[in-house]
Amino acid sequence: MTSLTSVRVRYQTIEIGNTDIHVCTLRDNQQFSDPNDEALKLGICSASWPLFGVIWPSSLVLANHMLDYDIAGKRILEVGCGMALSSLLLNHRHADITATDYHPTVEYFLDRNTLLNSSKEIAFERLDWAQVNSGLGRFDMIIGSDLLYEDQHVSTLAAFIERHANPNCEVIVVDPGRGRKNKLTAKMAEFGFSSKHIKPEDTTYLDMPFKGHILTFSRA
């Protein structure tokens, strides 16, 4: 697990409904620490290195969406978790949650933030969506936020979801409006998923209006 040197962090409490989630994040998206070139060897440049380490609006939308969501008896996977706000919330709700991300420093913060919230350890795997032989297994619900930065991510993500989705599975992706939601919807349809796109009802917890959608894919 990557630890940190020479980066500044901040501590904050994020209110999700009446639930307080305590997080240590990077102070801002100007921080950088890759002393052994671990991230660089994974193709993560200095400009993109800190993006995992701050709380983005889409992650707040997803966490609020998960606040009262029916999770009973479901094995849940958070994809591209970054600061893993939804995983921390679902862990607080005693869900069966596993978090994944490609960035080598995510696990450090996940463990630190789990301790901050006095919660049980969250299962974590660092992996690439293109990895076909991971030991993750299959899930009843797969969630993620702000995942589609480039066109090639669409088919890679959809194939990753298909490999880890149970025959009956619900997939929830919060998309901030990067213009790829219809491409993902078409790709998910190839795997037998129906879809709906909704606007979040209340985003008063955000500093700015949210222009994206909550994409829900289901297969029964």
HUKAWO-V296403 format. One record per pair of residues at least 6 apart in sequence whose C-alpha atoms are under 8 Angstrom apart, sorted by the first residue. I is the first residue (numbers start at 0). GAP is how many residues later the second one is. D is the distance in Angstrom with one decimal. If there is no record, write none. Layout:
# HUKAWO-V296403
I|GAP|D / I|GAP|D
This chain:
# HUKAWO-V296403
0|103|6.9 / 0|104|6.9 / 0|106|6.6 / 0|107|6.4 / 1|102|5.9 / 1|103|5.1 / 1|105|7.7 / 1|106|6.4 / 2|102|6.8 / 2|105|6.2 / 3|29|6.6 / 3|101|7.9 / 4|28|6.2 / 4|30|8.0 / 5|26|7.9 / 5|27|6.6 / 6|19|7.3 / 6|24|5.7 / 6|25|6.3 / 6|26|6.4 / 7|18|6.2 / 7|19|5.4 / 7|23|6.9 / 8|15|6.6 / 8|16|5.5 / 8|17|4.3 / 8|18|4.3 / 8|19|7.8 / 9|14|5.6 / 9|15|5.5 / 9|16|6.1 / 9|17|4.9 / 10|11|7.3 / 10|12|5.7 / 10|13|4.5 / 10|14|6.5 / 11|10|5.9 / 11|11|5.6 / 11|12|6.6 / 12|7|6.2 / 12|8|5.6 / 12|9|4.4 / 12|10|6.2 / 13|6|5.7 / 13|7|5.2 / 13|8|6.3 / 13|9|7.5 / 14|6|6.4 / 15|47|7.2 / 15|48|5.8 / 15|51|7.1 / 16|47|7.2 / 16|50|7.3 / 20|64|7.9 / 20|67|7.2 / 20|68|6.8 / 20|96|6.7 / 21|91|6.9 / 21|94|6.2 / 21|95|6.0 / 22|90|5.4 / 22|93|7.1 / 23|85|7.1 / 23|88|7.4 / 23|89|6.2 / 24|28|5.6 / 24|29|5.7 / 24|30|7.6 / 24|58|7.2 / 24|84|7.4 / 25|24|7.4 / 25|27|5.2 / 25|28|5.8 / 26|27|7.6 / 27|22|7.8 / 27|25|7.9 / 27|26|6.5 / 28|21|5.2 / 28|22|6.1 / 28|24|7.4 / 28|25|6.8 / 29|20|6.7 / 30|19|5.9 / 31|14|6.6 / 31|17|6.5 / 31|18|6.2 / 33|6|7.6 / 37|66|7.2 / 38|6|7.3 / 38|10|7.5 / 38|64|6.9 / 38|65|6.3 / 39|6|7.8 / 43|59|7.9 / 51|30|4.5 / 51|31|6.4 / 51|51|7.4 / 51|54|7.2 / 52|29|6.3 / 52|30|5.8 / 52|53|7.7 / 53|28|7.9 / 53|29|6.7 / 54|28|6.6 / 54|30|8.0 / 56|119|8.0 / 56|149|6.7 / 56|153|7.7 / 57|87|5.5 / 57|88|6.0 / 57|116|5.9 / 57|117|6.8 / 57|118|6.1 / 58|26|6.6 / 58|27|7.1 / 58|85|7.9 / 58|86|5.6 / 58|87|7.5 / 58|115|7.6 / 59|25|7.4 / 59|146|7.8 / 60|113|7.2 / 60|139|7.4 / 60|142|7.3 / 61|24|6.6 / 61|82|7.4 / 61|83|6.6 / 61|111|7.8 / 61|112|6.2 / 61|152|8.0 / 62|22|6.3 / 62|23|4.5 / 62|26|6.8 / 64|135|8.0 / 65|20|7.0 / 65|23|7.8 / 65|24|7.3 / 66|22|7.3 / 66|23|7.7 / 70|24|6.7 / 71|23|7.6 / 72|23|7.9 / 73|21|7.6 / 73|22|6.7 / 73|65|7.6 / 73|66|5.5 / 73|67|6.7 / 74|20|7.7 / 74|21|5.2 / 74|22|6.4 / 74|64|5.2 / 74|65|5.3 / 74|66|6.4 / 75|19|7.6 / 75|20|6.0 / 75|21|4.8 / 75|22|6.3 / 75|63|5.7 / 75|64|6.1 / 75|65|4.8 / 75|66|5.7 / 75|67|7.6 / 76|20|5.8 / 76|21|4.9 / 76|22|5.9 / 76|23|7.5 / 76|62|6.5 / 76|64|6.4 / 76|65|4.7 / 76|66|6.2 / 77|6|7.7 / 77|8|7.7 / 77|9|6.7 / 77|19|7.4 / 77|20|6.3 / 77|21|4.8 / 77|22|6.2 / 77|64|5.9 / 77|65|4.9 / 77|66|5.5 / 78|20|6.4 / 78|21|5.3 / 78|22|6.4 / 78|63|7.1 / 78|64|6.1 / 78|65|5.1 / 79|19|7.8 / 79|20|5.8 / 79|21|4.4 / 79|22|7.0 / 79|64|6.4 / 79|65|7.6 / 79|67|6.8 / 80|6|7.7 / 80|18|6.1 / 80|19|5.9 / 80|20|5.6 / 80|63|6.7 / 80|64|7.7 / 81|19|6.5 / 81|21|7.9 / 81|24|6.1 / 82|23|6.9 / 82|26|7.1 / 82|27|6.9 / 83|15|7.2 / 83|26|6.9 / 86|10|6.4 / 86|11|7.5 / 86|12|6.6 / 86|35|7.7 / 87|25|7.8 / 87|26|6.8 / 89|6|8.0 / 89|7|6.9 / 90|6|6.6 / 90|28|7.0 / 90|29|7.3 / 90|31|7.2 / 91|27|6.6 / 96|25|6.7 / 96|26|6.9 / 97|24|6.3 / 97|25|4.8 / 97|26|5.7 / 97|27|7.8 / 98|23|7.1 / 98|24|6.2 / 98|25|4.8 / 98|26|6.6 / 99|24|5.6 / 99|25|4.9 / 99|26|5.6 / 99|27|6.7 / 100|24|6.9 / 100|25|5.2 / 100|26|6.1 / 100|27|7.5 / 101|24|5.2 / 101|25|5.1 / 101|26|5.5 / 102|23|7.0 / 103|22|7.0 / 106|17|7.0 / 106|19|7.9 / 109|12|7.7 / 110|10|7.2 / 110|11|7.7 / 113|6|7.0 / 113|7|6.5 / 113|8|7.3 / 124|11|7.8 / 126|7|7.7 / 128|27|6.3 / 128|28|6.2 / 128|31|5.5 / 129|26|6.2 / 129|30|6.8 / 131|28|7.9 / 131|31|7.8 / 135|28|7.3 / 136|27|5.9 / 137|25|7.4 / 137|26|4.2 / 137|27|5.1 / 137|28|5.4 / 138|25|6.0 / 138|26|5.1 / 138|27|5.5 / 138|30|7.1 / 139|25|6.5 / 139|26|5.7 / 139|28|6.6 / 139|29|4.7 / 139|30|6.4 / 140|24|7.5 / 140|28|5.5 / 140|29|4.8 / 140|30|5.7 / 140|31|7.8 / 141|19|7.4 / 141|23|7.4 / 141|27|7.7 / 141|28|6.5 / 141|29|4.7 / 141|30|6.4 / 142|28|5.7 / 142|29|4.7 / 142|30|5.7 / 143|28|6.5 / 143|29|4.9 / 143|30|6.5 / 144|28|5.4 / 144|29|4.5 / 144|30|6.2 / 145|27|7.6 / 145|28|6.1 / 145|29|5.2 / 145|30|6.2 / 146|6|7.9 / 146|26|7.9 / 146|28|7.3 / 147|6|6.5 / 147|27|7.7 / 147|30|7.2 / 147|32|6.8 / 148|29|7.1 / 150|29|7.2 / 153|26|7.5 / 153|29|6.9 / 153|30|5.6 / 153|33|7.6 / 154|29|7.4 / 154|32|6.6 / 157|26|7.0 / 157|29|6.4 / 157|30|6.1 / 161|29|6.9 / 166|52|6.8 / 166|53|6.5 / 167|50|7.6 / 167|51|5.3 / 167|52|4.4 / 168|49|5.8 / 168|50|5.5 / 168|51|6.8 / 169|46|7.1 / 169|47|5.7 / 169|48|4.5 / 169|49|6.5 / 170|44|7.9 / 170|45|5.7 / 170|46|4.9 / 170|47|6.2 / 171|42|6.9 / 171|43|5.6 / 171|44|4.6 / 171|45|6.4 / 172|41|6.0 / 172|42|5.1 / 172|43|6.6 / 173|38|7.4 / 173|39|6.0 / 173|40|4.5 / 173|41|6.0 / 174|6|6.9 / 174|37|5.4 / 174|38|5.4 / 174|39|6.3 / 174|40|7.1 / 175|34|7.2 / 175|35|6.2 / 175|36|3.9 / 175|37|6.4 / 176|34|6.2 / 176|35|4.5 / 176|36|7.1 / 180|34|7.7 / 184|10|6.8 / 187|6|7.7 / 187|29|7.6 / 188|6|7.9 / 191|27|6.3 / 192|24|5.6 / 192|25|5.2 / 192|26|4.8 / 193|23|5.5 / 193|24|5.4 / 193|25|6.4 / 194|20|7.0 / 194|21|5.5 / 194|22|4.4 / 194|23|6.4 / 195|19|6.0 / 195|20|5.4 / 195|21|6.7 / 196|16|6.0 / 196|17|5.7 / 196|18|4.7 / 196|19|6.4 / 197|15|5.5 / 197|16|5.3 / 197|17|6.6 / 198|13|6.9 / 198|14|4.9 / 198|15|6.1 / 199|13|6.8 / 199|14|6.7 / 202|6|7.2 / 202|7|7.0
